[in-house]
């Protein structure tokens, strides 16, 4: 579920529980009125009934607006802010300093952390603390008097130190619950995001495995006749008398045969990676070699700058040719995304005790959100002369080492590919 969809669902539940709470409060007030001898038209009862009707009406308005609004986060912040005022008013109506409804502030902190996250929840904690402190101070100095005084005169009979202590306890409780609830909410969001990434990774693996098994045999069979065809054209070219038209056509045949052979080689590398020759590789040295070869390939005319930041002493265990192929494809993809000018940043670092992380960042055009989920699919490309196998080969090779590749892209700002490889112990 998307973040917007999840927030919409939570706002629907909040509206439902607000309706339920206002109905229960009205029912409780009606029950107490029926059990007592007081008149229905007493100011406390009228105020409580009015508050319940107001909350009920607000909930209906929220439900109607929820279907028309798009900015759910701002709408949630407005709702929570109004809820703090409603709770403060309820505390005032039911006894002020002596009211038991001050615990509702903590309930607001819990659901505000789920709707507007840590920063918004802490702001609401400050808002609740300020409202409660002002209300109790005004009651203590006799400026206001609660409509209902359950068995005491509230703050008027208490010492100033005890009043201050309760205000501080309410404030500390609001901030503590806000911080802990937002911490749990962030952990839940992180777990869901990781689970979503894992599900996407598994779907990608299943798709690639199916395509690879079906087409690898066919590609292998095509390569042999293609090699025979290319060799025969070369022999004919040498034996027949020179003709400019014939020579031009044969060059086209040879060029297209080479291109097709390259495509088949890449596809076979994707579908059936070569047998692994496991070696312990120092990541820094391997990356330096790959970057040096790529710079020679780009030539002196290229204006692409490559920045390096390699942490020493990080070792992995894999086939050196596979690591070189992965880095070559990522660097080539970054260069093609930037055109003739830009910057590529390559870094390696420790990612915990068991993982080594490599980042390849470019300042290219980025990847639109609707295409980000397909970039590792075979033959998916947006380039006019691309085959769509470069990133598929990267994913396929890393898959054989139980490693992962992920992408973080901002359209118009650039793309970052992140490789997480299993670390190996340094050789003795």
N, C-alpha and C positions, 0 to 999 in steps of 0.2 A: 504494500500500500504506500502511496506517495505521502509526503509530509503534509500537503494540503488536505488530502483525503483523511489522514489520521486526525488532523486538527479539527476538521469538520465533524468527524464522528464524536470526538470528545466534547465539542461544543453542544452537540445534540444531547448527549448524556447529561451535561451540566444543566441545560435548560429543563430536562425532565426532572432531575433531582431538585431543582429550585422550585418547580411546580409542586412536587411532592412535599417539600419542606413547608411551603406556604400553606398548603392544604392541611398538613398535620398541625401546624401552629394555630391555624384558625379553629380546627377541631378541638385542640386542647383548650383554647380560650373559651370556646362555647361550652365545653364540659365543665370547666371551673365555674363559669357563670351559672350553669344549671344547678350545680351543687351548692352554690352560695345564695345569699339573699340580696345581693347587690342588683341594682337596676341595670338594664341593658345600656342605658344612656349615660353611664358614668364615664368621665373623660378617659381613664386608663383603658377600659374595654373598647371604647370607640377608637382610640389611637391604635390599639393592637389590631383590631379588625381592619382599620384603614391601611395599616402597614402590610397586612397579609394580602389585601386586595391590590395594593400597589405592586407588591412583588409578583403576584399572579399576573397582573396586567403586563408588567415588564417582561415576564417570561414569554408571554404570548407574542409580544412585539419582537423579542429576540428571535423566536422561532420563525416569524414571518420574514425578518430581515436576513436570516441566515441563508435562505435559498436565493437571495438576490445579490449578496455581497461576495466579493472575491478576496478582499484583504482580511482573511480570518484572524491573523495575528493581532492586527490593530483592533479588530472587533472584540477579540478576547480580552485585550488590555482594558478596553472601555467597560466591559462587563464586570471584570474583577474590581476595577476602581469603584464602580457603583455599588458592588457588593460590600466593599469595606464601609461605605457610608450607611448602607442599610443595616449592617451588623452594629455599627456604632449607635444608630438610632434605636435599634432593638434593645441594646444594653441600657440606653438612657430610659426607655419606657419601662423596663422590667427591673429597675432598682439601681441603675448607675454603678457605683462602686461595689455594691453588694450583689449585683446581678451575676447569675451563673452562665449567662450567654457569652461572656468574654472568651470562652473556649472556642467559639465559632471563628475567632480570628485565626486560630491554628488550622481549621478546616480550609479557610481561604488560602493560607500559605501552601497547603498541600496541592490543591488543584491549580493554583496560579503557577507553581513550578512545572506542572505538566503542560500548561497552555502557553506561557510566555517565558519559560525557562529561567535560568538563574538570575540574570540581571533584572528582569521584570519582577520576579518574585521578591527579590531583595528590596526593590522600590516599593512594592506593596506592603512589605513588612515595616518599612519606615513610615508609610502612610497610616497603617493601623496603629503603630506606636504613638504617632503624633496625635491622631484623633482621640485615642483613649486617654493620653496624658492631658490634653486640653479639657476633655469632658470631666475627668476626675478633679482637676484643678478648679474648674468653675463650680463644681459641686461642693468641693471642700470650702471654698470661700463664699458659698451661699449665693452665687450668681444664678445658678439654675437649681431646680429641685426635681428629682425623678418623679414621674407620675405614680409609680408603685414603689413603696419602701418596705421590703419584706422584713419586718420585725426590728428594724433599726433605722436610724437616720442616715445610714450610708457613711460616706466619708466624713460627715460633720462630727461624728462621735469618735473618730479614730485619730491617733497621733500622726503628726506630719511624717515622721520617719516610717511608720507602717504604710501610709499612703504612697510615699515615694518608693518604698520597697516593692509594693504590688505593681506600680507602674513599670519599674525596672524589670520585674519578673515577666510581665506581659510582653515587654519589648524584647527581652532576651529569648523568651519562648518563641515569639514570631520569627526572629532572625535565625534561631537554631533550627526550627522546623523548616523554614524556607531554604536554608543552606543544605540540610540533609536531604530534603525532598528533591531539590534540584540536582543534587549529586546522584541520587538514585535514578532520576529521570534521564540524566545524561548517560549513565551507564546502560540504561535500557535502550536508548537511541543508538549508542555505539554497538551494542550486541545485535540489534536488528540490522544495522548497516552491514556488519560483518557477515551476518547470516545471509543477507541479500547478495553480497558479493560472492559468497561461497556457492549459493544456488546458481548465480549467473556463470560462475566458473565451471560448475558441473554440467550445466546445459551446453556450454561451449565445448567442453571435452567430449561429451556424447555426440554432438553434431560433427566435430572434426573427425572423431574415430570412425563414424559411419561413412562419411565421404571418403576418407582415406582408404579404407579397406575395399570399397567398391571400385575406386578409380586407379589405385596403384598398379594393379596388374595390367590394366589397359594402357597406362602411360608407359610401362616398361616394354610392352610389346610394340608400341609405336616407335620407340627410340631406335630399335634395330633396323627396320625398313628405312627410317629417315636417314640413318648413317649410310646405308647402302645407296640411297638416292643421291645424297650429297657427294659421295665418292664417285659415283658414275658421272655426275655432271662435271666434276673436275677433270676426269679422264677425257670426256668428250670435248671439253674446252681446250685441252692440250692437243688433241688429235685433229680436229677439223680445221680447215683454213680460217684465218682470222677474218671476222666480219664485225663491224662496229655494232650493228643491231643485235646480232647473235650474242656478242660478248656482253652487251648491256643486259639482255634478258637473262643470260646465265648468272650474271652478278646478282640480279634480283632474286633468282631462284636460290643461290647460295646464301644470300643475306637472310632471306626469309626462313630457309632451312636452319640456319644457325640460331635465329630468334626462336623458332619452334623448339629446337633442341634445348636451348636455355630454359624455356618455359617448362619443358618436360623434366629437366633436371631439377628445377626448383620444386616442381610438384612432387617428384619422387622424394626429395629431401623432406618435404612436408608430410607426405603420406607414410614413408618408411625411412625415418632417420637412420643414418649409417650406424653400424655397430659402434658402441661406445668404447673408447680407449681411455679408461679412467686414470687421471693423474691429479696430483695435488698442484693447484695453480695459485700463485700469489696474484690476487686481484689487481693490485697496483701495476705490476709488470705487464700483465695481460692487457689491461686497458691502455697503457702507454703504447704498446705495440700496435693495438688496433687503431688508435687515434693517429699514430704516425703514418700507417699505411693509408688511412682514409684521407689525410691531408695531401699525400702524394697523389692519390687518385683525383682529388679535387683540382690540383694544379695551383700554380702561383696566381692565376688570374681570378680565382674565387675570392670574394670579399667576405666570406663566412668566417667568423672568428670562433675558435673552440677554447673554452675555459675549462681548466682541469682542477679538481680538488679530490685527491686520492688519499685515503687513510692508509698508512702502512701496516703491515703485519696481519692482513686479513687473507685467509686462505680458503679455497673451496676445492671440491673434488669433482671434476667432470672432464670431458674430452676438450682439449684446448681448441680444436677446430670448431667445435660446437659453440664455445663461448665467443670465438672470433666471428662466427657466422651471425650470432645473435647481435653482437655490437655493430657489425657492418650493416645489417638490415636496419637497425634503429637509427644509426647515423645517416644512412642514405635517406630514410624516411623523413628525418628532421630537415635535412638539406633540401629535399624536394618541396617540403612544406613552406620553406622560407624563400625559395627562388635564389636570386643572386646575392642577397645581402641579409645578414642576420647574425645571431649569436647562438651557439650550442654550448650548454654547460653540462659537463659530465662530472659526477661525484660518486665516491664510494665511501661507505661508513658502516660501522657495526650497528646491527639492529638486534640488540640483545646478545645473549651468549651463544645462540644457536643459528643465527641468521646473519647474512651479509647482504647489504642493500646497495644497489647501483641505481642512480638516477640519471636520466638523459632528458634534458630540458631544452626546448627551442623557443624562439620568439616568432614562430610562424603564424599561420592563419587560425590555428586551433581547430577543434573538431566540434561541429554542431551537436547539440544534445540528442537529436533524433538519429544521428549516425554513430554515436559513441558505442552503442551496443553491438555494432556490426563490424567494427574495424578488424577483428581477429577472424572473421569469417573468410574462408578461401574464396578467391576471385572477386572479393568485394573491394572496389576501388573507385575513387572519384577523379583519378588522374587520367588524362587522355592516352598516355603511353604506358600506364601501369598494368601489371598482371593481377594485382590483388593477392599476392602470395607472400610478400615480405613479412608482414606482421603475423600471418598464419604460421609461417615457418618458425618465427620467434616463439610463439605460443607452443607449437608442437615440440620443439626441442626442449624447452624448459619443462614441459609436462613430463618428459621422460626422466627428468632428474627430481621430480616432485617439487619443483620450484614454481613460483608464481610471477605473473606479470600483470600490472594494473596500470591504469591511465587516469590522469587528472588533467583536464583541458578546459580552457576558457576561450570561447570563440573570439577571435581578434587579438588575443594576447599571447597565445602559445600553448604548448602541450608538454606534459611531463610523463615519461614512462618510468615506472618503478619496478625493478627486478628484485625479488627476494630469493636468495640462494641459500642452501644449507652450508653452514660453515664447516670447515675441517680443521683438525689440529695442524699446527705448523710442523713440518718435518724436523726430525732431530738433527 
